[in-house]
Amino acid sequence: MLLLLSLQHYYQNKIKLAIIGQSLFGQEVYSNLRNQGHKVVGVFTVPDKDGKADPLAVAAEKDGTPVFKFPRWRVKGKPIPEVVEAYKAVGAELNVLPFCSQFIPMNIIDHPKHGSIIYHPSILPRHRGASAINWTLIHGDKKAGFTVFWADDGLDTGPILLQRECAVEPSDTVDTLYNRFLFPEGIKAMVNLAQPAEAIHNWIRGHDKVPGAWTVIDGQVRFQGVTANKTQTLVVYGQVLEIEGASQPGLVTKNGLVLYGTDGKALLVKSLQFEDGKMIPASKYFSSGETSSVELTDDEKKMAKEIRNIWKGILSNVPVIEDTTDFFKSGAASMDVVRLVEEVKQKCADVQLQNEDVYMATTFQDFIQLFVRKLRGEDQEEELVIDYATKEVNNMTVKMPYQCFINGKFEDAENGKTYDTINPTDGSVICKVSYASVGDVDQAVAAAKEAYDNGPWGRMNPRDRGSLLYRLADLMEEHQEELATIESVDSGAVYTLALKTHVGMSIQTFRYFAGWCDKIQGKTIPINQARPNRNLTFTKKEPLGVCAIVIPWNYPLMMLAWKSAACLAAGNTLVLKPAQVTPLTALKFAELSVKAGIPKGVINILPGSGGVVGQRLSEHPDIRKLGFTGSTPIGKQIMKSCALSNLKKVSLELGGKSPLIIFSDCDMDKAVRMGMSSVYFNKGENCIAAGRLFVEESIHDEFISRVVEEIKKMKIGDPLDRSTDHGPQNHKAHLDKLLEYCAIGVKEGATLVYGGRQVDRPGYFMEPTVFTDVEDHMFIAKEESFGPVMVVSKFKDGDVEGVLQRANDTEYGLASGVFTRDITKAMYVSERLEAGTVFVNTYNKTDVASPFGGFKQSGFGKDLGEDALMEYLKTKAVTVEY
């Protein structure tokens, strides 16, 4: 009523009001304003709790007033555009904030033409800011009260409209003062973290648990429990947590939340309470696997009693159903699961219960907690919030996530850094992308570890895991045109190739490994018996845990699929670093993984540099396997870091200088066509590209002539043009390297037959290039170009042994090829070639079922096929005596 009087004093005309607030106090203000004839055009309050609307919402909905229930107005300190737009649409002329626990952005406060008026529980200007009534009592004030004032951009500093006061009794506490004069809401005492650790410690323990001392984490209020240990100076390891006002970030450790004072000393907070009342161990702040207990209402207790009777009916062999009774350890089988779920649903049709839920909560107390959460709707997944970079391109609107993907959410890098990702077709900036830091890596690994150790992924039936991967493949197929467009724009891949190979093979890879999920099995092994007893020995294939994957830029999505699909099928969780220059399809893949139902924390994507993200992944002690595709020098560095850190398992697919031998008895048409494909496929940015062609002397000149003739027919241009044969190189630094590579070839005396120059047009285009007369000692004969450069050498007619010796005279052994009509010669050469893959009368013919990987300094370990699955599994032997 007093708030109403202040309004009447300043406004005789009726105005359009927006009420932002909650509670019975908010409801009273709303009702009085309406009774005075003011038009309330919108009520903005908190979401329903336990299925019940806030009193303010109840009154407004009853009157037909538009009600908006936003859980928050801003994320990471920035206003949420959709929320701001919804607010502006009501057309308020004045905001009234009677009691509001949410953080309202200043662009909302300042938007109405008459501004905003706010209620504050102190006699301003005393005790501005949070914890005003606490300070009233702490300072021993003789009077308390409240103020209604105009909002400005200061901290409760706007012009005062009205004040009321009351005497403070010697026996008054925060609660009694609020209950008898202010309003019946607890007080939240904000912690001043800019003080020594002992003062912070005393402040936290000096406040009741409810509502308790509080601070701000990630833009939201979090309540801190009162349990804190003695302050001390210590070095701890944990997951970094940014806290507003703190002298340095906190650390979430296995023992709790470590806070630091301005004196550098630390204190340990044992428990945290959220705004919705949920209490959790502070050590589980980032965890998805452990949730706090909820207190049951009287009705829920009655339902729990009925469910206990259902358990008793099923588990007839158990005398008493205790809270700790385990459904399966008590003898229940799969049919009993079906019966339990159906009987519970019969009693309560509103609950969405699945058979899988019983496996996730096997004890009676856990099952009741799960049931109540589902009944209240608390189990619903938080809606994925994505800030897209959008482009109108290729006759569609392409929506590209650009932030780090950690624990099921897209978020900015911890340090806020970004970088530009470039379209190689014209050199323009596509968008800014988050530049992940070491802290982001640690958060992602912690999320992946929690998902593996405690989340549903590790407990899921393998067949169900396969179903999720199939669903993910289906979603990739539904979005294949968008994925191919992003791949083309970000990497320069010709769209038709991106659609068929980059994206098409990625889809096939996930479907192939989805089928493997329920076929991972061990063996039984006969061993010598320990007479007179007997023994049974068997092996089990088990996942490794958290895996890191670092992929290159030439096939951004396909390289992700080749490694991730096998990793996930085996039951691992992962943290993946896409190439810095081509991050966008990996981030789009992350979005699709959420839509497919992959649990949070299972997949994490971190764009950024290899020197920061890749190095930290190779050193991280919680990662058990690292899969890498890239250059040999970087592979060696990764292998060293993996060994020195925790001896993690490594698979490396590295550089190549793949030989292709073309004999005079080949099918010349096919040899020319496939020979060109072996070099120019995907602009030469192909790990198995034929780095050196050996052509038998008698057909050499004809072969070169026909190749050059075909090159002249190739269309170089926009990769989104369906008729384009040859797109831009991936990025400028690579183009510059290729031009230097060609200059060295010319300088050393090789014959440049065609190309070797940048195309005269915007973007990073290079002419398809042909070198002949290449001698074995030359740089271009030994080193990989990774571009559209054909390096050709002759060999004498009939000299099979000589050409094999030259072909194998390299430190690389990724792929190789031979063209001949003589099957005996083909089989002999394929046996002698020292390479992980040999193509006979074809080239680039890879398949998801066929293992792929190299020898020598081309690395070790396999992608694709059953062999790839074994890279992400460990073998355990079990021996039983009976």
Secondary structure, 3 states (H helix, E strand, C coil): CHHHHHHHHHCCCCCEEEEECCHHHHHHHHHHHHHCCCEEEEEEECCCECCECCHHHHHHHHHCCCEEECCCCEECCEECHHHHHHHHHCCCCEEEECCCCCCCCHHHHCCCCCCEEEEECCCCCCCCCCCHHHHHHHCCCCEEEEEEEECCCCCCCCCEEEEEEEECCCCCCHHHHHHHCCCCCCCCEECCCCCCHHHHHHHHHCCCCCCCEEEEECCEEEEECCCECCCECCCCCCEEECECCCCCCEEEECCEEEEECCCCCEEEECEEEECCCCEEEHHHCCCCCCCCCCCCCHHHHHHHHHHHHHHHHHCCCCCCCCCCCECCCCCCCHHHHHHHHHHHHHHCCCCCCCHHHHHHCCEHHHHHHHHHHHHHCCCCCCCCCCCEEEEEECCEEEEEECCEEECCEEECCCCCCEEEEEECCCCEEEEEEECCCHHHHHHHHHHHHHHHHCCHHHHCCHHHHHHHHHHHHHHHHHCHHHHHHHHHHHHCCCHHHHHHHHHHHHHHHHHHHHCCHHHCCCCEECCCCCCCCCEEEEEEEEECCEEEEECCCCCHHHHHHHHHHHHHHCCCEEEEECCCCCCHHHHHHHHHHHHHCCCCCCEEECCCCHHHHHHHHHHCCCCCEEEEECCHHHHHHHHHHHHHHHCCEEEEECCCCEEEEECCCCCHHHHHHHHHHHHHHHHHCCCCCEEEEEEEHHHHHHHHHHHHHHHCCCCECCCCCCCCCECCCCCHHHHHHHHHHHHHHHHCCCEEEECCCECCCCCCCECCEEEECCCCCCHHHHCCCCCCEEEEEEECCCCHHHHHHHHCCCCEECEEEEECCCHHHHHHHHHHCCCCEEEECCCCCCCCCCCECCEECCEECCECHHHHHHCCEEEEEEEEEC
